[in-house]
């Protein structure tokens, strides 16, 4: 069995994730197989030791930050286990520690290590190599994210406007429970009767699960457990933030990669013009795969970084008049079709008050990479700025909203954010998936007082977004940082229902302590 290691200072990086929060742990392990995961869980959970599951630690909600106990790090479980073909579609079977970037490289080059694959999977791989290039549509900003982590928070990203979140593409999974037993679930094979599941483990144990009774918002949502009438058991595990078991295997559905992918960046003098453009674009015939946003604060950070750091010298110049940018991505079968969509975007841009002559169009890999660098440079620059401020005041961390609202509330929520930031005098940068009414409002505290005001403002927003029929987390999951907002969204009684559902899988509340809700929410578990 893989060794359980006493926690040493050399493992300090595993105490934090991209939330910039830091925790504590007593031990750590790096399993490479499901059997090793089972052995580790049997040992540590039998002793009543809490377990925090980790992948690439790219999460922003501190779900992978340990609050004591054992760290189960899955980064060495990073193999592609097989491929199958069904009804013309390909499905790839992976371990949870495989990074999205590595999967993308393998799909692009059609190059996987097939050692240990079953014969039928080897045959399917031959067909895969003959077929048009395939891709996994989920598109988070951080490509070093692991596929297990993406499943744990139901990640999405820019292309979710067309393709939806990770849940849509997870066909099957294996889940190791705290006693080392395993649930093997395949989509379509285990549906809830109303809001009740009856699941049978590979060891023959039956698990009864009463699902929460809340109605989920009809918008992009990664807030707590997925719960609906007659739902699929796979959907309940996806998005569970590492609180039910350890996913040791995932089967992902692939799609054919569109032959033509173009990117278009459109600039506006006001935020209202940009919002009007988004509304028009969503109803147009351009059929974008992604609609992204950068506000004036984000653009100004990029201007400053380009001047200050040679690492950002490749950033395109952003004109001083530009106060907002909307990026649209076109996916088409041929260039003639893409041109039609491009002209449609141009018409909507002009009608919304944008400057067509200032638009950037990326029609090849090199230009698209430059626009991707532009997109990724914003959060990276904000993190660098916060890290510098933490050296002066350690209490400071980035405060990042991850809320979404229905289409009808886009103007309302943008106005809500702008009014609150102005009223509180807070520095900020906003970007994200405006096509899904899902903006990342990042407050950049200058001191402890800014941090306090920012947290109060986020709680205020959580209440108002909930009243609009929105979600407090659209793609990053709840983790530990947003647990209070989840209570605002669903109420204490529904949180208790979530805790009861967790108890069916994890009776001692050992997995992911502090994620989604406090471990003592039922008044009987140890804090």
C-alpha positions as CSV (number, residue, x, y, z in Angstrom):
1,X,0.0,0.0,0.0
2,X,1.2,3.6,-0.7
3,X,2.8,5.0,2.4
4,X,1.1,7.4,4.7
5,X,3.6,10.1,5.4
6,X,3.9,12.3,8.5
7,X,3.5,15.9,7.4
8,X,6.8,17.7,7.1
9,X,7.7,21.3,6.1
10,X,8.7,20.0,2.6
11,X,5.0,19.4,1.9
12,X,4.0,23.0,2.8
13,X,2.6,23.7,-0.7
14,X,-0.1,21.1,-0.1
15,X,-1.6,23.3,2.6
16,X,-3.0,25.8,0.2
17,X,-4.7,26.2,-3.2
18,X,-5.4,29.1,-5.5
19,X,-7.8,30.7,-3.0
20,X,-4.6,31.8,-1.2
21,X,-5.9,30.2,2.0
22,X,-3.5,28.1,4.1
23,X,-4.5,25.2,6.3
24,X,-2.8,22.5,8.4
25,X,-2.4,18.7,8.2
26,X,-0.9,15.8,10.2
27,X,-0.2,13.4,7.3
28,X,-0.3,13.2,3.6
29,X,-0.3,10.4,0.9
30,X,0.1,10.2,-2.9
31,X,-1.7,7.1,-4.1
32,X,-1.3,5.9,-7.7
33,X,-4.1,3.3,-7.9
34,X,-7.6,2.8,-6.7
35,X,-6.5,-0.1,-4.5
36,X,-4.0,2.3,-2.7
37,X,-6.8,4.8,-2.1
38,X,-9.0,2.1,-0.6
39,X,-6.2,1.0,1.8
40,X,-5.4,4.6,2.9
41,X,-9.1,5.4,3.5
42,X,-9.6,2.2,5.5
43,X,-6.6,3.0,7.7
44,X,-7.1,6.7,8.4
45,X,-10.9,6.8,8.5
46,X,-11.0,3.8,10.9
47,X,-8.9,6.0,13.2
48,X,-11.4,8.9,12.9
49,X,-9.0,11.1,11.0
50,X,-10.5,13.7,8.7
51,X,-9.5,13.5,5.0
52,X,-9.1,16.3,2.5
53,X,-9.0,15.3,-1.1
54,X,-6.7,17.2,-3.5
55,X,-5.9,17.3,-7.2
56,X,-4.1,20.1,-8.8
57,X,-5.0,22.6,-6.1
58,X,-6.2,25.2,-8.7
59,X,-9.5,25.7,-7.0
60,X,-10.6,29.2,-5.8
61,X,-13.0,28.1,-3.0
62,X,-10.4,26.5,-0.6
63,X,-12.0,23.0,-1.0
64,X,-8.6,21.5,-1.1
65,X,-7.2,23.4,1.9
66,X,-7.0,20.9,4.8
67,X,-8.4,21.8,8.2
68,X,-6.3,19.2,10.0
69,X,-6.1,15.5,9.5
70,X,-4.9,13.7,6.4
71,X,-4.3,15.0,2.8
72,X,-5.1,12.5,0.1
73,X,-3.4,14.0,-3.0
74,X,-4.4,12.3,-6.3
75,X,-1.9,14.1,-8.6
76,X,0.0,10.8,-9.2
77,X,-3.2,9.1,-10.4
78,X,-2.8,10.7,-13.8
79,X,-3.2,8.0,-16.5
80,X,-5.6,7.6,-19.4
81,X,-7.1,4.2,-18.8
82,X,-8.9,3.5,-22.0
83,X,-11.1,4.6,-24.9
84,X,-14.4,3.2,-26.1
85,X,-16.7,4.1,-29.0
86,X,-20.5,4.0,-29.0
87,X,-23.0,5.2,-31.6
88,X,-20.3,7.2,-33.3
89,X,-19.1,9.0,-30.1
90,X,-15.8,8.4,-28.2
91,X,-15.5,8.1,-24.5
92,X,-12.2,8.3,-22.6
93,X,-11.6,6.7,-19.2
94,X,-9.1,8.6,-17.0
95,X,-7.8,8.7,-13.5
96,X,-8.8,11.8,-11.5
97,X,-5.3,13.4,-11.2
98,X,-4.9,13.8,-15.0
99,X,-4.5,17.5,-15.8
100,X,-6.8,19.0,-18.4
101,X,-3.8,20.2,-20.4
102,X,-2.3,16.7,-20.6
103,X,-5.7,15.3,-21.8
104,X,-5.8,18.0,-24.5
105,X,-2.3,17.2,-25.7
106,X,-3.1,13.5,-25.9
107,X,-6.4,14.2,-27.8
108,X,-4.6,16.6,-30.2
109,X,-1.7,14.3,-31.0
110,X,-3.8,11.1,-30.7
111,X,-1.1,9.7,-28.5
112,X,-1.8,7.8,-25.4
113,X,0.1,5.1,-23.5
114,X,-2.1,2.0,-24.1
115,X,-0.3,-0.4,-21.8
116,X,-2.8,-2.2,-19.7
117,X,-5.8,-1.4,-21.9
118,X,-8.3,-4.0,-22.8
119,X,-8.3,-5.4,-26.3
120,X,-11.6,-3.7,-27.2
121,X,-10.2,-0.4,-26.0
122,X,-7.1,-0.8,-28.2
123,X,-9.4,-1.4,-31.1
124,X,-11.4,1.7,-30.2
125,X,-8.2,3.7,-30.1
126,X,-7.4,2.6,-33.7
127,X,-10.8,4.1,-34.7
128,X,-10.2,7.2,-32.6
129,X,-6.9,7.8,-34.5
130,X,-8.7,7.5,-37.8
131,X,-11.6,9.9,-36.8
132,X,-11.6,13.7,-36.9
133,X,-9.9,15.3,-33.9
134,X,-12.0,15.1,-30.7
135,X,-12.1,17.5,-27.7
136,X,-13.4,17.6,-24.1
137,X,-15.5,20.8,-24.1
138,X,-15.1,22.0,-20.5
139,X,-12.9,25.0,-20.6
140,X,-11.7,26.4,-17.3
141,X,-9.1,29.2,-17.3
142,X,-6.5,27.1,-15.5
143,X,-5.6,24.1,-17.7
144,X,-3.5,22.6,-15.0
145,X,-6.7,21.7,-13.2
146,X,-7.2,18.0,-12.8
147,X,-10.2,16.2,-14.2
148,X,-11.2,14.9,-10.8
149,X,-11.1,18.5,-9.4
150,X,-13.2,19.7,-12.3
151,X,-15.8,16.9,-11.6
152,X,-15.7,17.8,-7.9
153,X,-16.8,21.4,-8.5
154,X,-18.7,20.9,-11.8
155,X,-16.3,23.2,-13.6
156,X,-17.3,25.0,-16.8
157,X,-15.4,27.9,-18.2
158,X,-15.7,30.1,-21.2
159,X,-17.2,27.6,-23.6
160,X,-20.0,26.7,-21.2
161,X,-22.2,29.2,-23.1
162,X,-22.6,26.6,-25.8
163,X,-21.5,23.3,-24.3
164,X,-22.5,23.5,-20.7
165,X,-20.6,22.4,-17.6
166,X,-18.5,19.3,-16.9
167,X,-21.5,17.3,-15.6
168,X,-22.8,17.1,-19.1
169,X,-19.8,15.0,-20.2
170,X,-19.2,12.7,-17.3
171,X,-20.7,9.4,-18.4
172,X,-19.5,7.1,-15.5
173,X,-17.4,7.2,-12.3
174,X,-16.0,5.1,-9.5
175,X,-16.3,6.5,-6.0
176,X,-14.3,5.0,-3.0
177,X,-16.1,5.5,0.3
178,X,-14.5,6.0,3.8
179,X,-14.6,2.2,4.6
180,X,-12.8,1.4,1.3
181,X,-15.9,0.1,-0.4
182,X,-16.6,1.3,-4.0
183,X,-19.6,2.7,-5.8
184,X,-19.4,2.1,-9.6
185,X,-22.0,4.4,-11.3
186,X,-22.8,4.7,-15.0
187,X,-25.2,7.3,-16.4
188,X,-28.7,6.0,-17.0
189,X,-28.3,3.0,-14.7
190,X,-29.4,4.4,-11.4
191,X,-32.1,7.0,-11.2
192,X,-33.8,8.4,-8.1
193,X,-37.3,7.4,-7.3
194,X,-38.7,10.9,-6.7
195,X,-35.9,12.2,-4.4
196,X,-34.6,9.0,-3.0
197,X,-31.7,6.8,-4.1
198,X,-31.0,3.2,-3.3
199,X,-27.3,2.5,-4.3
200,X,-25.5,-0.8,-4.0
201,X,-21.7,-0.9,-3.5
202,X,-19.4,-3.4,-5.0
203,X,-19.1,-5.0,-1.5
204,X,-22.9,-5.5,-1.5
205,X,-23.8,-2.8,1.0
206,X,-27.0,-0.8,0.2
207,X,-27.0,3.0,0.7
208,X,-30.2,4.9,1.0
209,X,-30.0,8.6,0.2
210,X,-32.7,11.2,0.8
211,X,-32.1,14.1,-1.5
212,X,-32.5,17.7,-0.5
213,X,-35.9,19.2,-1.3
214,X,-34.8,22.6,-2.6
215,X,-35.4,23.7,-6.1
216,X,-32.2,24.6,-7.9
217,X,-32.0,27.9,-9.7
218,X,-32.5,27.8,-13.5
219,X,-29.1,29.3,-14.2
220,X,-25.5,28.2,-14.3
221,X,-25.0,26.6,-10.9
222,X,-22.3,24.8,-8.9
223,X,-23.8,25.6,-5.5
224,X,-24.0,22.5,-3.3
225,X,-25.4,19.1,-4.2
226,X,-27.4,18.7,-7.4
227,X,-30.9,17.6,-6.4
228,X,-33.9,17.0,-8.6
229,X,-36.8,14.5,-9.2
230,X,-35.8,11.3,-10.9
231,X,-32.2,12.5,-11.2
232,X,-29.2,10.4,-12.2
233,X,-26.9,9.3,-9.4
234,X,-23.8,10.4,-11.4
235,X,-25.1,14.0,-11.2
236,X,-25.3,13.8,-7.4
237,X,-21.6,12.9,-7.1
238,X,-20.5,15.5,-9.6
239,X,-20.2,18.9,-7.9
240,X,-20.1,17.4,-4.4
241,X,-16.8,19.2,-3.5
242,X,-15.0,16.1,-2.1
243,X,-17.5,15.5,0.6
244,X,-19.0,12.1,-0.4
245,X,-16.1,9.9,-1.5
246,X,-12.9,9.8,-3.6
247,X,-13.5,9.7,-7.3
248,X,-10.8,7.3,-8.7
249,X,-12.0,6.9,-12.2
250,X,-14.0,9.1,-14.7
251,X,-15.4,8.3,-18.1
252,X,-15.7,11.5,-20.3
253,X,-17.7,12.0,-23.4
254,X,-15.7,13.6,-26.2
255,X,-17.0,15.8,-29.1
256,X,-15.6,16.3,-32.6
257,X,-13.4,19.5,-32.6
258,X,-15.0,22.2,-34.8
259,X,-12.7,22.6,-37.9
260,X,-12.9,26.4,-37.6
261,X,-12.5,28.3,-34.3
262,X,-12.2,32.1,-34.4
263,X,-12.0,34.6,-31.6
264,X,-13.3,38.2,-31.7
265,X,-12.5,40.9,-29.1
266,X,-14.9,43.9,-29.2
267,X,-14.2,47.1,-27.3
268,X,-16.6,49.7,-25.9
269,X,-16.4,53.1,-24.3
270,X,-19.0,52.2,-21.6
271,X,-20.1,49.2,-19.6
272,X,-23.7,49.7,-20.6
273,X,-22.7,49.4,-24.3
274,X,-21.0,46.2,-23.6
275,X,-24.0,44.7,-21.7
276,X,-26.3,45.8,-24.5
277,X,-24.0,44.1,-27.0
278,X,-24.1,40.8,-25.0
279,X,-27.9,40.8,-25.0
280,X,-28.1,41.4,-28.7
281,X,-25.3,38.8,-29.4
282,X,-27.2,36.1,-27.5
283,X,-30.2,36.5,-29.7
284,X,-28.3,36.9,-32.9
285,X,-27.5,34.3,-35.6
286,X,-23.8,34.4,-34.7
287,X,-24.2,31.4,-32.4
288,X,-21.1,32.0,-30.3
289,X,-19.5,29.2,-28.3
290,X,-18.3,31.7,-25.7
291,X,-19.1,35.3,-24.6
292,X,-16.5,36.6,-22.2
293,X,-16.2,40.0,-20.5
294,X,-13.4,42.3,-19.1
295,X,-14.4,45.6,-17.4
296,X,-12.4,48.8,-17.1
297,X,-10.7,47.7,-14.0
298,X,-9.4,44.5,-15.6
299,X,-8.3,46.4,-18.8
300,X,-6.4,48.9,-16.6
301,X,-4.6,46.2,-14.8
302,X,-3.4,44.7,-18.1
303,X,-2.2,48.1,-19.3
304,X,-0.2,48.5,-16.2
305,X,1.3,45.0,-16.3
306,X,2.4,45.5,-19.9
307,X,4.3,48.6,-18.8
308,X,5.8,47.1,-15.7
309,X,6.7,43.6,-16.6
310,X,8.5,42.0,-19.5
311,X,6.6,38.8,-18.9
312,X,3.5,40.7,-20.1
313,X,5.1,42.5,-23.0
314,X,3.4,40.3,-25.5
315,X,0.0,41.6,-24.4
316,X,-1.8,43.5,-27.2
317,X,-2.2,47.3,-26.6
318,X,-5.5,48.3,-25.2
319,X,-6.6,51.8,-26.2
320,X,-7.1,54.3,-23.3
321,X,-10.7,55.0,-24.3
322,X,-11.7,51.3,-23.9
323,X,-13.7,50.8,-20.7
324,X,-15.0,47.3,-21.5
325,X,-14.2,44.4,-23.7
326,X,-16.4,41.5,-24.9
327,X,-14.8,38.4,-26.4
328,X,-16.8,36.1,-28.6
329,X,-15.7,32.7,-29.9
330,X,-17.0,31.2,-33.2
331,X,-17.1,27.4,-33.7
332,X,-18.0,26.4,-37.3
333,X,-17.6,23.7,-39.8
334,X,-16.1,25.9,-42.6
335,X,-14.7,29.4,-43.0
336,X,-17.6,30.6,-45.2
337,X,-20.0,29.9,-42.3
338,X,-17.6,31.6,-39.8
339,X,-17.4,34.7,-42.0
340,X,-21.2,35.0,-41.8
341,X,-21.1,34.8,-38.1
342,X,-18.3,37.3,-37.9
343,X,-20.3,39.8,-40.0
344,X,-23.3,39.3,-37.7
345,X,-21.1,40.1,-34.7
346,X,-20.0,43.2,-36.4
347,X,-23.5,44.4,-37.0
348,X,-24.5,43.8,-33.4
349,X,-21.3,45.6,-32.3
350,X,-22.1,48.7,-34.3
351,X,-25.7,48.7,-33.2
352,X,-24.5,48.6,-29.6
353,X,-22.2,51.6,-29.9
354,X,-18.9,49.7,-30.2
355,X,-16.0,50.5,-32.6
356,X,-15.8,48.0,-35.3
357,X,-12.4,49.3,-36.5
358,X,-10.9,48.6,-33.0
359,X,-12.0,44.9,-33.0
360,X,-9.4,42.1,-32.8
361,X,-10.0,39.0,-34.8
362,X,-8.1,35.8,-34.3
363,X,-8.4,33.3,-37.2
364,X,-5.3,31.1,-36.6
365,X,-3.7,29.3,-33.7
366,X,-1.1,32.0,-33.1
367,X,-3.6,34.9,-32.8
368,X,-5.9,32.8,-30.6
369,X,-3.0,32.0,-28.3
370,X,-2.4,35.7,-28.0
371,X,-6.1,36.3,-27.0
372,X,-5.9,33.4,-24.6
373,X,-2.8,35.0,-23.0
374,X,-4.9,38.2,-22.7
375,X,-7.7,36.3,-21.0
376,X,-5.4,34.4,-18.6
377,X,-3.2,37.5,-17.8
378,X,-6.1,39.2,-15.9
379,X,-6.5,36.7,-13.0
380,X,-2.7,36.1,-12.9
381,X,-2.1,39.8,-12.6
382,X,-4.7,40.2,-9.9
383,X,-3.1,37.3,-7.9
384,X,0.3,38.9,-8.2
385,X,-1.1,42.2,-6.9
386,X,-2.8,40.5,-3.9
387,X,0.4,38.5,-3.1
388,X,2.3,41.8,-2.9
389,X,-0.3,43.4,-0.6
390,X,-0.3,40.3,1.7
391,X,3.4,41.0,2.4
392,X,2.3,44.2,4.2
393,X,-1.0,42.9,5.6
394,X,-1.3,39.1,5.9
395,X,-5.0,39.3,6.5
396,X,-5.6,40.3,3.0
397,X,-6.8,37.8,0.4
398,X,-8.5,38.3,-2.9
399,X,-12.3,38.3,-2.7
400,X,-13.8,36.8,-5.8
401,X,-17.5,36.5,-6.5
402,X,-18.7,33.6,-8.6
403,X,-22.4,34.3,-8.8
404,X,-24.9,33.9,-11.7
405,X,-28.4,35.1,-12.5
406,X,-31.0,34.4,-15.1
407,X,-30.8,36.1,-18.5
408,X,-33.4,38.7,-17.6
409,X,-31.3,40.0,-14.7
410,X,-28.0,40.7,-16.4
411,X,-28.4,44.6,-16.4
412,X,-29.7,44.4,-12.9
413,X,-26.8,42.4,-11.5
414,X,-24.2,44.5,-13.3
415,X,-25.7,47.6,-11.8
416,X,-25.8,45.9,-8.3
417,X,-22.1,45.2,-8.5
418,X,-21.2,48.6,-9.7
419,X,-23.3,50.4,-7.1
420,X,-21.9,48.4,-4.2
421,X,-18.3,48.8,-5.2
422,X,-18.7,52.5,-5.6
423,X,-20.6,52.9,-2.3
424,X,-17.9,51.0,-0.4
425,X,-14.9,52.7,-2.3
426,X,-13.4,49.3,-3.2
427,X,-10.8,48.6,-5.9
428,X,-11.9,45.8,-8.2
429,X,-11.5,44.0,-11.5
430,X,-14.4,42.1,-13.2
431,X,-14.2,39.5,-15.8
432,X,-15.8,36.2,-16.8
433,X,-18.6,34.4,-18.5
434,X,-21.1,37.2,-19.2
435,X,-22.9,35.1,-21.8
436,X,-24.1,33.0,-18.8
437,X,-24.7,36.1,-16.7
438,X,-21.8,34.8,-14.6
439,X,-19.2,37.5,-13.8
440,X,-16.2,37.1,-11.5
441,X,-16.2,40.4,-9.5
442,X,-12.7,40.5,-7.8
443,X,-12.3,42.9,-5.0
444,X,-8.7,43.9,-4.4
445,X,-8.4,44.9,-0.7
446,X,-5.8,47.5,0.1
447,X,-6.0,46.8,3.9
448,X,-7.9,44.9,6.5
449,X,-10.8,47.4,6.4
450,X,-11.3,46.9,2.7
451,X,-11.3,43.2,3.3
452,X,-14.0,43.5,5.9
453,X,-16.1,45.7,3.7
454,X,-15.7,43.4,0.8
455,X,-16.9,40.3,2.7
456,X,-19.9,42.2,3.9
457,X,-20.7,43.3,0.4
458,X,-20.4,39.8,-0.9
459,X,-23.0,38.6,1.7
460,X,-25.3,41.5,0.6
461,X,-24.9,40.4,-3.0
462,X,-25.5,36.7,-2.2
463,X,-28.9,37.7,-0.7
464,X,-29.9,39.8,-3.7
465,X,-28.6,37.4,-6.3
466,X,-30.6,34.6,-4.6
467,X,-33.7,36.8,-4.7
468,X,-33.2,37.2,-8.5
469,X,-33.3,33.4,-8.8
470,X,-29.5,33.1,-9.1
471,X,-26.7,31.0,-7.7
472,X,-24.0,32.0,-5.2
473,X,-21.4,29.8,-7.0
474,X,-21.7,29.2,-10.8
475,X,-18.6,27.1,-11.5
476,X,-15.9,27.2,-8.7
477,X,-17.9,25.2,-6.2
478,X,-18.6,26.3,-2.6
479,X,-15.6,24.8,-0.8
480,X,-14.9,26.4,2.6
481,X,-14.9,30.0,1.5
482,X,-18.6,30.2,0.3
483,X,-20.2,27.9,2.9
484,X,-21.9,30.9,4.5
485,X,-23.3,32.1,1.2
486,X,-24.7,28.6,0.5
487,X,-26.8,29.0,3.7
488,X,-28.0,32.4,2.4
489,X,-29.0,30.7,-0.8
490,X,-30.8,27.7,0.5
491,X,-31.5,28.3,4.2
492,X,-30.6,26.3,7.3
493,X,-33.1,23.6,6.9
494,X,-32.0,22.7,3.4
495,X,-28.4,22.8,4.5
496,X,-29.4,20.1,7.1
497,X,-30.9,18.1,4.3
498,X,-27.6,18.3,2.4
499,X,-25.8,17.2,5.6
500,X,-28.1,14.2,6.0
501,X,-27.5,13.2,2.4
502,X,-23.7,13.4,3.0
503,X,-24.1,11.2,6.1
504,X,-25.4,8.3,4.0
505,X,-22.0,8.2,2.3
506,X,-19.7,9.5,5.1
507,X,-21.4,8.7,8.5
508,X,-18.6,10.2,10.6
509,X,-18.3,13.4,8.4
510,X,-14.6,12.8,7.8
511,X,-14.3,13.8,4.1
512,X,-13.9,17.5,3.1
513,X,-14.6,18.9,6.5
514,X,-15.7,22.5,6.2
515,X,-16.7,22.2,2.6
516,X,-20.3,23.2,1.9
517,X,-21.3,23.3,5.6
518,X,-19.8,23.0,9.1
519,X,-19.1,19.4,10.2
520,X,-21.4,19.9,13.3
521,X,-24.4,21.2,11.3
522,X,-26.5,18.2,12.5
523,X,-25.5,18.9,16.1
524,X,-23.9,15.4,16.6
525,X,-20.6,15.4,14.7
526,X,-17.4,16.6,16.2
527,X,-16.3,20.1,15.1
